[in-house]
Amino acid sequence: MRRATLAVMTIVVVLAAGVVMTSRAQSGDAPRYENGTDLRFPADYRTWTFLGAGLGMTYEGEGGAGNSQMFSNVFVNPSSHAHFMETGAWPDGTTFVLEFRQSDSDASINRAGRFQTELAIVEAEVKDSRFEDGWAFYQFGRAGNLRDVAAPMSGEPVQRCIQCHTDHTAVERTFVQFYPTLLEVAREKGTLKPGF
Amino acid sequence: MRRATLAVMTIVVVLAAGVVMTSRAQSGDAPRYENGTDLRFPADYRTWTFLGAGLGMTYEGEGGAGNSQMFSNVFVNPSSHAHFMETGAWPDGTTFVLEFRQSDSDASINRAGRFQTELAIVEAEVKDSRFEDGWAFYQFGRAGNLRDVAAPMSGEPVQRCIQCHTDHTAVERTFVQFYPTLLEVAREKGTLKPGF
């Protein structure tokens, strides 16, 4: 009987380890830093939750988007997305990735309009209470030469990011007005800023 | 000791159930049918893997896309995406969702270009060896009146789908030429059709 109990206990330990691994994977989309605040490139961001796309959007004061033929795709880490869908707010560790892609037209069966082609630029924004401002902005640079790790933006460029993401964003520091599925949730949860 | 064993056995059963639930969730993105071939609307498709977006794309012979100001977003179920990234091919049960959204411009900080707004139309394509052709096409209809369950398209409309998805697609019946992250994989794995 004692041997049976031990065998069962072993099974319990193995199964419990499996469960713990599962929970860890679920929170595996948290930002990974080096030297405290330098963000490792979230290489799997294309499997994160897609929030919206724009074509030719120009943000005054924001870097990299001044090409009228570029698509911008926005992704957020899935566990933060799930939290937002419940609450209308972003938890600590939320990471947005803004990806710019070139576009093309008149290829294959497409007769008009534009579709996405090669990667151009990747940027990120992270909510983390350890930052003085609560949010940090990162530039991973241009495709073909993307940084593995980026330091938080600083100085005048990031002041422009902060100003724009403070004055014009619908929820916290994020442009939820451009993410239609989130906009509905924020409206319902009452987390939109006045004026939206 | 017998009581302790029973308690441990109970824990084993609870943990095992947890593990089974986890495996089921991982394959939980398989198509769900009613009456054998009618597809239940995959309500969580917005958390699936995003493949690409277009603006104003017009596909000859494909329904619903004739509005030059509409965005088209394409999503695929995550487990099939993971399989494609390994092999360059689609497993049975692969489900594509094609979502059309209205667009807007000149709002908030956006000075040019267009961003996505409300949902317009949802369509799906499923690979399943039980279908005579190996693939089925579904129309879930217009936003505000989306079907919970759709029958596979039939007759002349689906013949146009099949024709176009046979003659012009880069990998199997899918327009991988418009999904840049997949196009690279298909090229590497050698699964592109001749001419791509």
Interface residues (C-beta under 8 A of the other chain):
Chain A: M1 R2 A4 T5 V8 M9 I11 V12 L15 A16 G18 V19 T22 R46 T47 T49 F50 G52 A53 G54 L55 G56 M57 T58 Y59 E60 S68 F71 N73 F75 P78 H81 R101 A107 S108 I109 N110 R111 A112 G113 R114 F115 Q116 T117 E118 L119 C164 H168 A170 F175 Q177 F178 P180 T181
Chain B: M1 R2 A4 T5 V8 M9 I11 V12 L15 A16 G18 V19 T22 R46 T47 T49 F50 G52 A53 G54 L55 G56 M57 T58 Y59 E60 S68 F71 N73 F75 P78 H81 R101 A107 S108 I109 N110 R111 A112 G113 R114 F115 Q116 T117 E118 L119 C164 H168 A170 F175 Q177 F178 P180 T181
